[in-house]
Amino acid sequence: MKTQPTTSACTLLLVALLALLIPSQVGATTFIPDNLDGPCCGQTVVNLPTFPTLTLQTKYVCWNNCNPGLSGTVLTTFAPSPSPACGIFFNSMTVTNLSGALTAWTGNLVMTYSRTWVESSIPGAAPDHQVWRFIMNGDLQPSTALIGGFGGNACVVAPCVGTYNRFHVQGYIDYALDCAGNWSVAFAVDHDCDSFEHNNGFTCRPGNFHPTRSYTWVGPAAGFVCDTTVPTATGNLSCDAFRTFDFSMPLSQICQFEQPLLGGGIQNTNEYCPCLAAGATQYKAQQFDAGTICQSTANTTTVGPWEGLTGKSIGFWTDPAVYPGRETLHIERGHTSYTDNCTPVGLMSRPYFIGVQTQGGFTTAKITGVAGGGISITPVSDRLIDLGNATFPGMMSAPRIGKLSISDKMIQFNVD
């Protein structure tokens, strides 16, 4: 059950000290707004803490015909660092075996800031975690030891690596800080089967490599269960917002305020498998439409190939007491029609979005900055969809599918 708006001890301390804090001084006992609440299309600078290097046990899954195949537990280390661009970070990802003796995969990923919220690990209690979500993508390269030992196994080393010497992954990462100062991470990155990753005519790295197989890393591994039948969210969109990165500005000034959501809806249309398995239902096609108070719109009713969003069911965490709680997970992707009223001409385009959908977990509340330096905490739905378009600055927002991308448009939904 959702709690009523509550002021926690963390919040009270924040109200007293917020005017004195700078991002690098943010302590474990404060909640901080991200400085993205403001007038339509206005320029701002995002306010974020310093995110630490973390290592966690991760579940690796090779899917075959939309069902889990080979799986195992590995260690994944993330080492994030801010880039010169507002709201965009680099994140070094290293995957080893559990002893740390064998490095399997390394990569430099881009993570683009989406939004923040607070959570209560105990239902009915005051919030005790703040979460910052990023959309993440980039390339992973296998080590020579991995290729030497498992290069012939298509479930360990994807066959496309033989052509491109790397492969593209996309997904998300949530950094959570509790009131005792402890950091936690939940994440997933995914390399899909050929119909999405290597589709001739649509992707940056076309070919026929692994038409039935896809690959996922998800963490924390403890308590995570692979499940291809987890439903995606259907309902009205109550919040959160659209947001634009304006790459015509100097990199440190590209952030704009959020465009609060005016309304919309999302629904499932069918379940299917694009990886050559008749009757399998790991993927859920979805249609949505949404608009903001700033008169930007996004919908999936008039696009061409790969119409609408597609949610790939990964599974769920089972432990209600350990972050992120009992939470289900989908990797999201797909085209939309998008009109951005915060560009000089109200640019309409068909961007390709990548991202994540989570449902459940700890009790969720929205954190908003208010006049005078305080914050407002309001309970919201725990069904969250976060999307960033796959493009690259200077490419006129052309889709960049299957290769490292940097977003200039962000969409965040909560589904009632």
TIDO-562160 format. One record per residue (C-alpha): residue number from 1; x, y, z. Coordinates in nm, 3 decimals. Layout:
NODE  zase        u        v        w
NODE   NUM        X        Y        Z
...
REM end
This chain:
NODE  zase        u        v        w
NODE     1    0.000    0.000    0.000
NODE     2    0.130    0.347   -0.083
NODE     3    0.196    0.580    0.206
NODE     4    0.068    0.936    0.227
NODE     5    0.323    1.212    0.161
NODE     6    0.571    1.185    0.446
NODE     7    0.856    1.399    0.572
NODE     8    1.136    1.168    0.689
NODE     9    1.434    1.246    0.909
NODE    10    1.637    1.260    0.590
NODE    11    1.400    1.519    0.448
NODE    12    1.405    1.739    0.759
NODE    13    1.782    1.751    0.755
NODE    14    1.777    1.834    0.386
NODE    15    1.549    2.135    0.434
NODE    16    1.791    2.275    0.692
NODE    17    2.111    2.216    0.496
NODE    18    2.022    2.217    0.127
NODE    19    2.126    2.578    0.070
NODE    20    2.478    2.494    0.194
NODE    21    2.532    2.177   -0.006
NODE    22    2.706    2.126   -0.337
NODE    23    2.679    1.793   -0.527
NODE    24    3.012    1.656   -0.402
NODE    25    2.906    1.720   -0.041
NODE    26    2.577    1.532   -0.057
NODE    27    2.568    1.306    0.245
NODE    28    2.395    0.978    0.315
NODE    29    2.128    1.142    0.531
NODE    30    1.979    1.375    0.270
NODE    31    1.744    1.351   -0.025
NODE    32    1.828    1.591   -0.304
NODE    33    1.622    1.712   -0.600
NODE    34    1.795    1.690   -0.937
NODE    35    1.732    2.055   -1.029
NODE    36    1.522    1.959   -1.333
NODE    37    1.194    2.112   -1.211
NODE    38    1.139    2.446   -1.385
NODE    39    0.980    2.636   -1.675
NODE    40    0.916    2.474   -2.013
NODE    41    1.227    2.444   -2.230
NODE    42    1.444    2.639   -1.984
NODE    43    1.813    2.568   -1.942
NODE    44    1.945    2.412   -1.621
NODE    45    2.234    2.215   -1.472
NODE    46    2.153    1.875   -1.324
NODE    47    2.232    1.820   -0.955
NODE    48    2.367    1.470   -0.891
NODE    49    2.587    1.303   -0.627
NODE    50    2.917    1.130   -0.693
NODE    51    2.851    0.767   -0.785
NODE    52    3.100    0.511   -0.650
NODE    53    3.276    0.218   -0.813
NODE    54    3.081   -0.096   -0.717
NODE    55    3.122   -0.471   -0.772
NODE    56    2.826   -0.708   -0.753
NODE    57    2.737   -1.066   -0.837
NODE    58    2.555   -1.076   -1.168
NODE    59    2.347   -1.334   -1.349
NODE    60    2.447   -1.401   -1.708
NODE    61    2.181   -1.554   -1.934
NODE    62    2.203   -1.681   -2.290
NODE    63    1.847   -1.697   -2.428
NODE    64    1.769   -1.939   -2.712
NODE    65    1.436   -1.932   -2.898
NODE    66    1.306   -1.688   -2.635
NODE    67    1.375   -1.923   -2.347
NODE    68    1.663   -1.918   -2.095
NODE    69    1.949   -2.145   -2.193
NODE    70    2.301   -2.134   -2.052
NODE    71    2.326   -1.921   -1.739
NODE    72    2.578   -1.858   -1.465
NODE    73    2.695   -1.615   -1.198
NODE    74    2.980   -1.372   -1.258
NODE    75    3.119   -1.055   -1.100
NODE    76    3.054   -0.718   -1.263
NODE    77    3.236   -0.398   -1.167
NODE    78    3.108   -0.053   -1.265
NODE    79    3.332    0.253   -1.242
NODE    80    3.126    0.563   -1.340
NODE    81    3.270    0.907   -1.413
NODE    82    3.106    1.227   -1.537
NODE    83    3.163    1.335   -1.896
NODE    84    3.197    1.701   -2.000
NODE    85    2.828    1.690   -2.104
NODE    86    2.557    1.773   -1.850
NODE    87    2.375    1.459   -1.731
NODE    88    2.588    1.215   -1.932
NODE    89    2.841    0.980   -1.772
NODE    90    3.096    0.725   -1.882
NODE    91    3.081    0.388   -1.707
NODE    92    3.354    0.129   -1.731
NODE    93    3.209   -0.225   -1.710
NODE    94    3.429   -0.526   -1.631
NODE    95    3.298   -0.882   -1.607
NODE    96    3.507   -1.154   -1.439
NODE    97    3.453   -1.499   -1.297
NODE    98    3.356   -1.520   -0.929
NODE    99    3.717   -1.540   -0.810
NODE   100    3.811   -1.236   -1.015
NODE   101    4.100   -1.429   -1.170
NODE   102    3.959   -1.439   -1.525
NODE   103    3.845   -1.122   -1.701
NODE   104    3.575   -1.216   -1.953
NODE   105    3.435   -0.888   -2.089
NODE   106    3.531   -0.520   -2.070
NODE   107    3.360   -0.214   -2.210
NODE   108    3.315    0.160   -2.187
NODE   109    2.944    0.241   -2.170
NODE   110    2.755    0.569   -2.185
NODE   111    2.492    0.624   -1.918
NODE   112    2.242    0.906   -1.964
NODE   113    2.062    1.043   -1.662
NODE   114    1.687    0.981   -1.662
NODE   115    1.538    1.072   -1.320
NODE   116    1.543    1.031   -0.942
NODE   117    1.287    0.919   -0.685
NODE   118    1.274    0.790   -0.325
NODE   119    1.168    0.450   -0.192
NODE   120    1.061    0.290    0.135
NODE   121    1.207   -0.053    0.200
NODE   122    0.943   -0.107    0.471
NODE   123    0.583   -0.067    0.346
NODE   124    0.410    0.214    0.530
NODE   125    0.733    0.365    0.662
NODE   126    0.905    0.686    0.557
NODE   127    1.137    0.674    0.253
NODE   128    1.486    0.545    0.331
NODE   129    1.643    0.520   -0.019
NODE   130    1.700    0.765   -0.303
NODE   131    1.739    0.615   -0.651
NODE   132    1.899    0.768   -0.960
NODE   133    1.820    0.593   -1.290
NODE   134    2.034    0.601   -1.604
NODE   135    1.976    0.456   -1.951
NODE   136    2.297    0.277   -2.049
NODE   137    2.450    0.142   -2.370
NODE   138    2.785    0.071   -2.531
NODE   139    3.017   -0.202   -2.657
NODE   140    3.165   -0.500   -2.473
NODE   141    3.481   -0.676   -2.591
NODE   142    3.574   -1.033   -2.495
NODE   143    3.913   -1.112   -2.347
NODE   144    4.156   -1.333   -2.538
NODE   145    4.119   -1.588   -2.256
NODE   146    3.741   -1.601   -2.307
NODE   147    3.773   -1.644   -2.683
NODE   148    4.047   -1.902   -2.637
NODE   149    3.845   -2.109   -2.396
NODE   150    3.490   -2.062   -2.523
NODE   151    3.512   -1.902   -2.868
NODE   152    3.328   -2.193   -3.028
NODE   153    3.037   -2.176   -2.785
NODE   154    2.770   -1.943   -2.929
NODE   155    2.612   -1.905   -2.584
NODE   156    2.933   -1.770   -2.430
NODE   157    3.076   -1.562   -2.714
NODE   158    2.815   -1.434   -2.959
NODE   159    2.908   -1.521   -3.320
NODE   160    2.887   -1.153   -3.425
NODE   161    3.205   -1.089   -3.223
NODE   162    3.403   -1.271   -3.493
NODE   163    3.306   -0.998   -3.742
NODE   164    3.296   -0.685   -3.526
NODE   165    3.536   -0.781   -3.240
NODE   166    3.274   -0.652   -2.994
NODE   167    2.902   -0.633   -2.946
NODE   168    2.654   -0.370   -2.845
NODE   169    2.456   -0.387   -2.520
NODE   170    2.174   -0.165   -2.397
NODE   171    1.974   -0.137   -2.079
NODE   172    1.979    0.065   -1.758
NODE   173    2.139    0.106   -1.418
NODE   174    1.980    0.226   -1.091
NODE   175    2.205    0.364   -0.817
NODE   176    2.035    0.359   -0.473
NODE   177    2.167    0.532   -0.159
NODE   178    2.009    0.455    0.177
NODE   179    1.998    0.680    0.482
NODE   180    2.287    0.491    0.642
NODE   181    2.514    0.579    0.351
NODE   182    2.512    0.240    0.179
NODE   183    2.507    0.222   -0.202
NODE   184    2.326   -0.050   -0.399
NODE   185    2.291   -0.113   -0.771
NODE   186    2.031   -0.285   -0.988
NODE   187    2.102   -0.311   -1.360
NODE   188    2.057   -0.506   -1.680
NODE   189    2.224   -0.486   -2.021
NODE   190    2.115   -0.692   -2.318
NODE   191    2.233   -0.789   -2.668
NODE   192    1.931   -0.906   -2.864
NODE   193    1.888   -1.159   -3.143
NODE   194    1.956   -1.068   -3.506
NODE   195    1.611   -0.928   -3.583
NODE   196    1.686   -0.633   -3.351
NODE   197    2.066   -0.609   -3.327
NODE   198    2.173   -0.707   -3.680
NODE   199    1.870   -0.635   -3.897
NODE   200    1.981   -0.551   -4.252
NODE   201    1.876   -0.200   -4.348
NODE   202    1.805   -0.076   -3.995
NODE   203    2.108   -0.143   -3.776
NODE   204    2.467   -0.024   -3.771
NODE   205    2.613   -0.378   -3.766
NODE   206    2.401   -0.593   -3.996
NODE   207    2.446   -0.964   -4.058
NODE   208    2.324   -1.316   -3.988
NODE   209    2.495   -1.424   -3.668
NODE   210    2.265   -1.543   -3.388
NODE   211    1.904   -1.541   -3.512
NODE   212    1.777   -1.747   -3.216
NODE   213    2.005   -1.626   -2.937
NODE   214    2.023   -1.315   -2.719
NODE   215    2.240   -1.230   -2.417
NODE   216    2.172   -1.056   -2.085
NODE   217    2.363   -0.955   -1.774
NODE   218    2.141   -0.864   -1.478
NODE   219    2.227   -0.781   -1.120
NODE   220    2.212   -0.831   -0.835
NODE   221    2.214   -1.205   -0.906
NODE   222    2.083   -1.307   -0.563
NODE   223    1.716   -1.397   -0.578
NODE   224    1.677   -1.318   -0.949
NODE   225    1.456   -1.559   -1.146
NODE   226    1.447   -1.562   -1.526
NODE   227    1.088   -1.548   -1.650
NODE   228    0.963   -1.493   -2.005
NODE   229    0.599   -1.447   -1.903
NODE   230    0.617   -1.135   -1.684
NODE   231    0.346   -0.895   -1.813
NODE   232    0.422   -0.538   -1.915
NODE   233    0.231   -0.243   -1.769
NODE   234   -0.102   -0.130   -1.915
NODE   235   -0.291    0.179   -1.798
NODE   236   -0.294    0.556   -1.776
NODE   237    0.024    0.760   -1.764
NODE   238    0.021    0.992   -1.462
NODE   239    0.379    1.117   -1.459
NODE   240    0.666    1.181   -1.511
NODE   241    0.807    1.389   -1.796
NODE   242    0.984    1.442   -2.128
NODE   243    1.325    1.607   -2.138
NODE   244    1.560    1.740   -2.408
NODE   245    1.938    1.766   -2.425
NODE   246    2.019    2.066   -2.645
NODE   247    2.346    1.976   -2.819
NODE   248    2.357    2.314   -2.994
NODE   249    2.477    2.452   -2.658
NODE   250    2.819    2.403   -2.495
NODE   251    2.834    2.052   -2.346
NODE   252    2.811    2.172   -1.987
NODE   253    2.489    2.358   -2.072
NODE   254    2.288    2.101   -2.271
NODE   255    2.044    2.009   -1.991
NODE   256    1.689    2.144   -2.003
NODE   257    1.416    2.138   -1.741
NODE   258    1.166    1.853   -1.752
NODE   259    0.841    1.890   -1.942
NODE   260    0.583    1.751   -1.695
NODE   261    0.349    1.492   -1.841
NODE   262   -0.004    1.609   -1.914
NODE   263   -0.146    1.260   -1.964
NODE   264   -0.159    0.955   -2.187
NODE   265   -0.195    0.581   -2.189
NODE   266   -0.018    0.257   -2.274
NODE   267   -0.151   -0.085   -2.367
NODE   268   -0.020   -0.424   -2.476
NODE   269   -0.106   -0.541   -2.826
NODE   270    0.046   -0.889   -2.862
NODE   271    0.311   -1.127   -2.734
NODE   272    0.562   -1.288   -2.967
NODE   273    0.920   -1.406   -3.023
NODE   274    1.139   -1.232   -3.286
NODE   275    1.406   -1.499   -3.237
NODE   276    1.251   -1.772   -3.456
NODE   277    1.051   -1.953   -3.189
NODE   278    0.689   -2.000   -3.287
NODE   279    0.451   -1.959   -2.995
NODE   280    0.705   -1.817   -2.749
NODE   281    0.596   -1.499   -2.566
NODE   282    0.906   -1.338   -2.416
NODE   283    0.845   -1.010   -2.606
NODE   284    0.543   -0.786   -2.552
NODE   285    0.443   -0.527   -2.815
NODE   286    0.304   -0.206   -2.665
NODE   287    0.136    0.109   -2.795
NODE   288    0.140    0.440   -2.609
NODE   289    0.057    0.805   -2.652
NODE   290    0.156    1.093   -2.426
NODE   291    0.179    1.470   -2.416
NODE   292    0.336    1.730   -2.189
NODE   293    0.223    2.065   -2.053
NODE   294    0.490    2.212   -2.285
NODE   295    0.299    2.071   -2.587
NODE   296    0.551    1.802   -2.683
NODE   297    0.400    1.468   -2.786
NODE   298    0.504    1.108   -2.838
NODE   299    0.298    0.821   -2.975
NODE   300    0.336    0.488   -3.150
NODE   301    0.034    0.491   -3.381
NODE   302    0.186    0.623   -3.705
NODE   303    0.536    0.479   -3.725
NODE   304    0.671    0.229   -3.977
NODE   305    0.902   -0.069   -3.911
NODE   306    0.917   -0.198   -3.553
NODE   307    0.604   -0.007   -3.466
NODE   308    0.566    0.081   -3.102
NODE   309    0.763   -0.029   -2.802
NODE   310    0.872   -0.386   -2.745
NODE   311    0.929   -0.506   -2.390
NODE   312    1.158   -0.807   -2.349
NODE   313    1.078   -0.998   -2.030
NODE   314    1.394   -1.076   -1.832
NODE   315    1.246   -1.189   -1.499
NODE   316    1.215   -1.069   -1.140
NODE   317    1.388   -1.036   -0.805
NODE   318    1.230   -1.229   -0.518
NODE   319    1.371   -1.091   -0.188
NODE   320    1.143   -0.817   -0.048
NODE   321    1.406   -0.699    0.203
NODE   322    1.705   -0.652   -0.032
NODE   323    1.726   -0.376   -0.292
NODE   324    1.549   -0.351   -0.535
NODE   325    1.286   -0.564   -0.357
NODE   326    1.033   -0.780   -0.542
NODE   327    1.069   -0.611   -0.878
NODE   328    1.005   -0.730   -1.235
NODE   329    1.221   -0.628   -1.529
NODE   330    1.181   -0.566   -1.903
NODE   331    1.430   -0.426   -2.153
NODE   332    1.249   -0.178   -2.382
NODE   333    1.309   -0.062   -2.741
NODE   334    1.118    0.071   -3.040
NODE   335    1.027    0.363   -3.267
NODE   336    0.784    0.645   -3.188
NODE   337    0.654    0.956   -3.353
NODE   338    0.792    1.243   -3.145
NODE   339    0.725    1.616   -3.158
NODE   340    0.965    1.817   -2.945
NODE   341    0.825    2.161   -2.870
NODE   342    1.149    2.260   -2.698
NODE   343    1.340    2.276   -3.027
NODE   344    1.330    2.596   -3.235
NODE   345    1.088    2.451   -3.492
NODE   346    0.901    2.192   -3.287
NODE   347    1.093    1.914   -3.461
NODE   348    0.890    1.601   -3.540
NODE   349    1.090    1.285   -3.587
NODE   350    1.078    0.907   -3.554
NODE   351    1.347    0.835   -3.296
NODE   352    1.434    0.484   -3.187
NODE   353    1.419    0.456   -2.808
NODE   354    1.600    0.217   -2.577
NODE   355    1.543    0.172   -2.206
NODE   356    1.379   -0.022   -1.927
NODE   357    1.050   -0.103   -1.756
NODE   358    1.036   -0.208   -1.390
NODE   359    0.737   -0.291   -1.173
NODE   360    0.711   -0.343   -0.800
NODE   361    1.007   -0.327   -0.568
NODE   362    1.019   -0.093   -0.271
NODE   363    0.737    0.159   -0.221
NODE   364    0.792    0.447   -0.465
NODE   365    0.752    0.825   -0.426
NODE   366    0.836    1.121   -0.648
NODE   367    1.079    1.383   -0.516
NODE   368    1.033    1.739   -0.645
NODE   369    1.223    2.056   -0.565
NODE   370    1.008    2.344   -0.435
NODE   371    1.062    2.715   -0.388
NODE   372    1.283    2.807   -0.096
NODE   373    1.513    2.508   -0.128
NODE   374    1.286    2.234    0.009
NODE   375    1.142    1.922   -0.146
NODE   376    0.802    1.760   -0.193
NODE   377    0.758    1.382   -0.167
NODE   378    0.446    1.236   -0.329
NODE   379    0.353    0.865   -0.359
NODE   380    0.338    0.743   -0.722
NODE   381    0.291    0.417   -0.908
NODE   382    0.580    0.170   -0.886
NODE   383    0.545    0.083   -1.260
NODE   384    0.822    0.286   -1.424
NODE   385    0.924    0.312   -1.791
NODE   386    1.237    0.511   -1.881
NODE   387    1.349    0.565   -2.240
NODE   388    1.627    0.750   -2.422
NODE   389    1.655    0.782   -2.798
NODE   390    1.946    0.607   -2.970
NODE   391    2.122    0.877   -3.168
NODE   392    2.451    1.068   -3.179
NODE   393    2.513    1.444   -3.162
NODE   394    2.549    1.598   -3.507
NODE   395    2.352    1.326   -3.683
NODE   396    2.020    1.517   -3.690
NODE   397    1.871    1.261   -3.449
NODE   398    1.905    0.978   -3.701
NODE   399    1.856    0.641   -3.524
NODE   400    2.181    0.471   -3.427
NODE   401    2.073    0.112   -3.368
NODE   402    2.312   -0.159   -3.253
NODE   403    2.604    0.075   -3.185
NODE   404    2.704    0.315   -2.907
NODE   405    2.460    0.607   -2.891
NODE   406    2.399    0.925   -2.691
NODE   407    2.042    1.040   -2.626
NODE   408    1.908    1.390   -2.681
NODE   409    1.547    1.301   -2.589
NODE   410    1.431    1.131   -2.268
NODE   411    1.085    0.998   -2.176
NODE   412    0.982    0.880   -1.829
NODE   413    0.639    0.727   -1.755
NODE   414    0.469    0.604   -1.443
NODE   415    0.180    0.372   -1.530
NODE   416   -0.128    0.370   -1.305
REM end
